[in-house]
Amino acid sequence: MTHRPPVGVLVHGTTPPDQLVELCVRIEEAGYGELWLSEDYFFLGGPTSAAMALQATREIPVGIGIMSAVVRHPAVTAMEVSTLSLAYPGRLITGIGHGVPVWTRQMGLYPNSPIRSLRSAIETTRALLAGETLTIDEGPFTFDQVALVHPNPAGVDLYAGVVGPKSLELAGEIADGTIMSVVAAPRYLEYAKKHIQAGAAKSGRDVATHRIPTFTLYHTDLDGDRARAAGREALGFYLQALGPTPMTGVYDINDQLTEILELGDPAKIAAALPEEWVDTFTVSGTPTECLGRIRGLLAAGATSVVLVPVPAEGTDEILALTAADVLPHL
């Protein structure tokens, strides 16, 4: 396999399906180390787009980041994952998380206990992949003599996509990795690692092998001010969608963030964000500045940095400049 840097790319869910294959090929050929497909409801299907990406590429790992634990029964998740992982051995990474509450509520699927549902989804998916036959009478998911015709006993990496402390501990306890959401910055990565380590200690898992791919809002431009303006706009959008979380709480800014979010208007929210927030919570600036921030995330515990180009329509230009002026230094 070609040596690749610890920098990946998340393909936007707004990418038209008929352009997905070509984009995935370009990302691999440009030298990026990972390729991730989101399953943001109701954009691109995660397993479907991952299948297209795996078929279109040769060696790059392909991650689904992330599927909600409650949108599919774990037996269906296991069936999808087994099919892809057997067809493309060693290349699939599967992320499972709680799901964005506003989307799961739209489908009437928000669980009474998100942590219990996530634990069950990951543990039963892994058991089915290992070839076990499951009969489970009590929820959140029930099984009646369920077994896969095509299990994958060699194993498939199952990552958790989570944010809060209890969920991070669960990830350390049962998952092979933890996907860090956009807005995750160095201080939060250090906070997350402590909770992951606490969870790993419960089950005796080797935390040294636990992977932490870290998604980040990204824009690079020879004009650093223009790049940071794009980062600011995207950050405002995501902070409005996410609200105050531990990712911002570790920086002691949640009260200030709450006041800014009360402005309501996305443009006003973006304009009100302090400049230091843009520098902290995005990777945006000149190629040299972005290189430094990527290195900062890696030093704080990210095992890879997954770039989320913003705005989506600038993806080609952003990734081309990054391939030329950032990746060679990593």
N, C-alpha and C positions, 0 to 999 in steps of 0.2 A: 504494500500500500504506500502511496505517495506521502511523504512527510508534510504535514499541514499544521498551520498555527492554531492555537486554541481560541479561534475566533469563528463564530458561525453567523448565519443569517436567518432571521425569521421572515418567511414569506407572508405578506399581508393577506388577510382574508378577503380584501377587496380585489385581489388579483383575479381577472377574468379567467375562468377555467380553461379556456382555449389558449391562454398564454402561459399557463403554469409550467408545462413541460419545458418550453424554451427557456424560461427564467431559471428553472432548476439546473438545467445544463450549463447556463452561463455562470451560475454561482459556483458550481464544481470546477469548471474550467478556469475560473479566476483565482482558484487556490484557497478558497475558504475551507475551514476545518469541519464544519457541521452545517446541516440544512434542517430547519425546523418548519413545520406546518402547524398553524394554529387551528383550533376548532372553536372559534368564536361563533356563538349562535346568533344569527342564522346566515352564515357566510359560506365557507368551504367545509365540506365534511372532512374530519381529520384522517380516518383510515383510507378514505377514497383518495384524497390528495397525496397522502404518504405513499400509496401504491403507485400513483402516477410518478412521483418523484423518484422512488426506488427503481422503477422501470427505466426512467430517463437517464439515470446517472450510473456510474460504474463502481465507486468505492466509498463515497462520502457517507458518513452516518446520517440517518434521517430520523428526526424526532417528531413525535406528535405532542404538541404542547399547548393546551392540555385538553383531555376529554373529561367531562363532568362524571363523577362517580354515579350519579343518579339518572343520567339520561339514557344509558343502556343497562340492561341486566348484565352482571358480570359474566354470565355464560356467553353472551353475545360479544362482549369485549374480548374475552379469551379466544373465541372463535376467530375474530378479526385479526387479533394479534398473532395467533398461531399461524394463520394462513400467510401473513406477510413475513413473519420471521423465518418460516421454513422455506419460503420462496427466495428470500434474500438473507441468508444466514449472517448473523453478527452485525447487521447494519441498522436494525430498527431499535429505537428508543421510544418507550411508551410513557407518556405523562398522564396521570390521573389526579384530579383535584376535586374540590368542592363544586366548582363552577361558579360563575358570576351570579349572585342571588337574583338580580333583576331578570336574568334570562331563564333560570330554572323556575322562578315563580310564574313567568309567562306560560310555562308548560304545566303548571300545577305540580311540579316535582321537587319543591324545596323540602328537604327532609326535616323531621323533628330533631334528629341528632346528626348534624353534618359529620362529626368525627366518627361516630359509629358507622355511618354509611361508607365513609372513605376507607376505614379499616377493613370492613367486610368486602368492599369492592376489590381492594388490592390483594387481600389474603386469599379470597376465593378465585380470583383470576389467576394468581400464581399456582394455586393448587390444581386447577384444571389444566393449565399449561404443563404441569409436571406429570399429568396422566392420571390424576386421582378421579374417583367417582364420588360426587357429592350428593348427599341427602341432608338437607337442612330445613327444618320445619318452621323455625322462628325467623322473623325478619331481621334486618330490613330487606334481605333478598332470600327467597326460598328456592330450594333445589330438590328435585325428585329423581334420583338416580341419573344425574347429569354427568356425562363424560364426553370429552372431545374425541372425535374420530381421528383427528390429526394433532395430537399433543406435541409439545416441544420440550422433552425432558432436559435438553441441553441448557435450557434456561433463556429467559428474555428479560432484559433490563426494564423494571417497572419503577418509574420515578413518581414522586408526589409533587404536585404543584400547589403550594400552600404558603401562608403568610404569618398567621398568628402563632404564639408560643406553644400551645397545646398541639396544634397541627404539625409544627416543626418537630416536636418531640416524637409524634407518631411517625413522621417521615423517617427520622433516625432509627426508630424501632423496627420498621417493617419494609422500608423502601430501599432501592439501590441508589437513589439520588434524590435531590430536591431541586426543583426548578424555581429559580428566583424571578419574581415578577418584575416588569418594568417599574422603575422608581426605586428598586433596590440599590442602595449606595453602600460604600465601604463600611460605615459604622453598623448598618443593619446586617451586612454579611457576617460581621464578627458576632453580633447578637444572635443571628440565626444559627451559626455554627455551634454555639454553646448549647442551644436547645436540641439541635440534632445530635450532638454528642451525648446529652443526657438521655435521649431516647435510645441511642445505640447501646448505651450501657445497660439498659433494661433487658435487652434481648441478646446481648453478647455479639452484636454485629460489629464488623470491623469498620470503624468510622474512617479509616485511612483510605478505603476504597469507595467511600460515598461521594458521588459526583454532585457538583453544584453548578450547573449551567445557569448563567445569569443574563437575563434579558435586559436590554437597555435601549432607551430612546436615543436615536443616533442621527446626526447630520454632520458631515464634514464638507468644508468648502475652503477654497483659498482665501476667501473673505470670511474671517472668523466671526465678525458681527452678524453677517447674514446667516451663518450656520447657527449661532446662538439664538437668533430670532426664531428660526424654525424649531429649535429645541424648546424654546419658551412656549410657543403655541401648543406643541404636542404635550408638554408637561401640564399645562393648564387643563387641557382636555382630560388627561388621565387622572389628575388630582380631583377634578370635579366628579369623575366617574367612580373613583375609589373612595374618596373622602379620607378623613384622618385614619391612619392605620399604624401598626408598629413600625412600618418602613419609614414613616415621617416622625413617629413618636420618639424614636431613639435620638432624634436631633432636637427634641424639646420644642417643636414648632407646631404642634397640633392645635393649640389655642389660636395662634396667629393664622394658621391655615383655615380653621373654621370661620374666622372673621372674613377672610378673603373669599371663601366659597359663598358666603352670604350675599356677595355682589350679584350672583346669579348668572349674569351674562358671560359667556365664555371669553369674549374679547377683553372684557374688563378684568376677569380673573387672571388671564394670561399677563395682561399689562401690570397687574399688581404684584406679581411674583417677584421677590427679591432676586437680584442678579446672582447671589451666591447659591440660591436654590437651583437655578438653571445649571450652574457649574457642578453642583453636588449630585443632582438627580438625573442628569442627562450626560451623554457623551456627545458634546457638540462643540465645534470650533474648527480651527485649521487642522490639517493632518497631524502636525506635531503635537498640538494640544490634545487631540483625540487619542493619539498614541499614549500620551502620559496618563490619561484617565483610564484607558483600557488596562494599562499596567497596574494602576491603582486598584482596580477591581480584582485583578488576578492576585495581587499581593494580599488583598483582604480575605481571600478564600474562594473566589470564583475559580472553578476548574476550566471553564470556558466562558467567553463573553459572546453573547448572541445579539447581534446588531438588529435593531428594529428601525429601518430607515424611515425618516419622517421629513416631509410628507411622502405618502406612498407613491405619488406620481413622480417623485424625484429619485426613485430607487436605482435606476440604471446608472445615472450620473454619480450618485453617492457611492455605489459599490465599485464603480470603475476607478474613481479617485482613491478609494480606500485600498483597492488591490494594488494600485501603483505606488502609493506613498505611505501606507500604514503596514500592510501585511508583511512586506519584506523585512521590517524591523522587529517582527515578532517571531 
